[in-house]
């Protein structure tokens, strides 16, 4: 009996896909399941083979604050704004720079000082708002960049830019580039995992393009882990299919894919089979990894009460630590709710309460386990907020429009200086005075810490070689430990 007859006798392809559509449907898994780690499994190798030079960072946790936190309420203390409360931003400061459509029509640009108090902390004497009491306790582990800047002025292109290196959709995400270049250290979990949470409703949406593989092989797409009994869609076996039966189905499906590959030579055929195999392995690894029931009470106390609620930022920070322990290479957390054009004083208190304790706890937890020695944690958004009020101005009620010219992020962990503040903005927090860091510079620096020359990790697509940093980017060496 030839292979075709044997396969037909066991189960036709159409029957297989029909019976398991709820379990490992082709289209569903092709778009949702990413065995990025397969790049380092026997089925394939990472594109680089090995890093260009010894890495200081083996894993990254990126705590992305979607919607653009106001640096003026959190990190960039500007007493000048208090002294000039309600006065217009001088034209000599704005210099005709581009504004969004939400404030371009304003006749005035009244300066608004932060309602919240600031104090200096740690050896660096970094200014931290009273909104971040837990972050202030770990400030000696943090490296602040106060002069991040971008050309993008609206949310969608700005988030896409910092996540993919381009304002236009279709490029591979940061985590996908890492997966493609470096592979995985755990064959039973994806090397690029995405976690989603929300601080308040009605904020800017997030799209799968932000963790997409773009034109890279589909095995490098980010895998979204969700809260609840079905953390990865279509991972569980459908009724009537046990693990043994699924293994046999995969074996025969693999033979069919091999036959098809011989005829069409499409590499995505092998990528899809790797996705199926990863899904099979994840059936055992994911439930164990996402099980928080064995965490001691002092850990939940450290991360805060919301860490016991699946799907919250705090719970996702704890999951990120567990994923890092399992050698997942790139963990991307997206936390929505920072788009505060109006009623900023009230809304930012909600946001900071949902992230402050858990962010600091993740740093402390990784540190006490020795994982911070080769893990990098990043905290920040897509751009910042301007010093003048959007619309109504009152002490307890004001808003801030988008501001791409300068904003603050922090990093901690392997390879970066601790208790360090880099860059200076002007008295209004509007322009950079010293040491600018562009998005591409930031991306190049992270790649460098992971042992990758950002100019050499490329992929040829439609006749051109692409890279995360496009044709830009320089390593910000003063940040390096």
Phi, psi and omega in degrees: 000126179282172185300320182298316179293319181298316180294320179296323180292321181286308181185126179291157179300318181295319179296317180301310183292326178292318183284335183248016182304326180280349184255304180223050178307140186303308183293323182295310182290325180299330182261340187247330185256131185228101173279065182303330178295344180299341177299337181247012178268175178302341181280353182185173181230152175299150186302324183276347187075304174207161180302157179295330178206164184304124181280149170266335181247125176261335184216152180232136167243117183251107180269085186275123183262092189285132181114349173081089176298145177281111178295336181287340175264348188242312192229333190253087185288126183228087179298338179301326181293326177290319181294333182247027183309128176084344177284155180288144172300123181302138178299331179294340177272314182289322176055037176067018182295155184299139176240162175284166178294345182282336179235352182300332181270000179292139178279338179228158177231073186289128182290139182231116174282154177297140176289341192260150182280150177240155173212156178270144185223153172070181180295330181283345184058037180292140177280126179230137180288155174296346177290345185237062183295327181284320177299323181297336181281342180248017187299332180288351175263355191258150173242113183265136169247114185261002186233034171298143179209155184211158175277337185288135185245350177240159192301306188301308177295329181290315178295317178300321182296310184287338179270334185233350182086004179216146177283344181263143180293156176114347179272155177293146178284166179306309181298327178292320176298319178296316179298315180298315185281322190246349179071210185226155175256004179219113184285349185259000178222152175298153176276348182228109183242141181242134176235138185240140175211167185218131179275325178206162183277165173080020182264179180301136181286161174243144184238154182297341179299339182288336176240024181284155174279350181059235180267001174287161176308143188296343179294349183260009176289146177293144178255123180277123172260124182252163175281161177105183185287344182237074188295331176235120183302141173065020180274322183288153176289141175288164178305136179090355180244118177261178186295323179296316180296321180294321178299318180294319178299316180297321179300315181286324176297324177299321178296319179296319179295322178298319178295318180294320181298324179300330184269323186250343176055036178268116182298337179294341175296315178290323177300318180296321180294323176297324178296317178298317181293320177297319178301320179296316180290325181293337179303328179267324187278324185294310180303320179294317183293322184271002180280113180263001187295336182268359178290134180291159183300326183294334176290314177299321178296323180295316183279343178103163186301329181288348179293344177273356181256109181305139177092351177280164177300318181297315179296322179290327175297319178294320176297323178300318177298318179295322178293322177296321177299331180269011176067030167292132192280324184221113179248119183249115174259130173248125178239115184272161172123005187264006184275091192244079179281337179217158180053039184300315182305320179287313186291324182289335174293322176297315183295311183294325177297328182279343185240335191299304184296316183292322178299313179294321180297321179299318178299312181294320182295313177298322182294315183291340178264001181078007183277340181289346180292335178225021176239141177249130176250132180238138179226121177166173183247199187271332171198190184247204182230146184279163185279348180259159183277139171270119181074219186301139179240119174213159183302323184255003182208102176211166177228168179225138179274172179301146177215100182276352188292326179194139175200176189244138166229166171230155176226160174202155176115213189297132167085349181247153180294146177256154182050056189220135177240125184242132175092155179222141173251169182285181185296342181259355185067029185255318181237160178274132176261330186206136170062066176290149176230108180280160178308315180294327176295317178301313180295318179297322181291318178296317178300318179300317180297334179270007177086018185244131171280111187297340179278345185253346176273098186230166175217130182275124182219125180052042174084000181232146176271125181252157172214167181303319184267012179057244177244023187236190171094132174222148181289130178271087188296328179299341179282342189280137178287000000 
